[in-house]
Amino acid sequence: MNKFADNLKKARAGKNVSQDELAKKIGVHATHVSRYERGLSAPSIDVVQKIAETLEVSIDELVFGSEALQVESKINDRELISLFSKVQILNEKQKETVKDLISAFILKADLQQKLI
């Protein structure tokens, strides 16, 4: 629940919305928002949906964190993260080429592993 609490606080602060403002917009008391952000209680799924809509974020982002944070938590190699970020600015044909190269390399590594 602490991950949700942290994500909620970051999303709310990122939109410059006070706890009171958020509470009014989602129809709960401000103490509830405070408790959500401190990880002391969890909102219902209906309230989570209202929070997401109000803060203009996805429910996934509230529960799991931003996409960038999810990637960083799954990939430990900073150089790979940097390279993947740079791939994002390539055109679609170049991106497909990079994907093909990575797929071919992984296929080769998998085959070599199976042959051992």
Sequence and secondary structure as in RCSB ss.txt:
>XXXX:A:sequence
MNKFADNLKKARAGKNVSQDELAKKIGVHATHVSRYERGLSAPSIDVVQKIAETLEVSIDELVFGSEALQVESKI
NDRELISLFSKVQILNEKQKETVKDLISAFILKADLQQKLI
>XXXX:A:secstr
 HHHHHHHHHHHHHTT  HHHHHHHHTS HHHHHHHHTTS    HHHHHHHHHHHT  HHHHHH  HHHHHHHH 
  HHHHHHHHHHTTS HHHHHHHHHHHHHHHHHHHHHHHH 
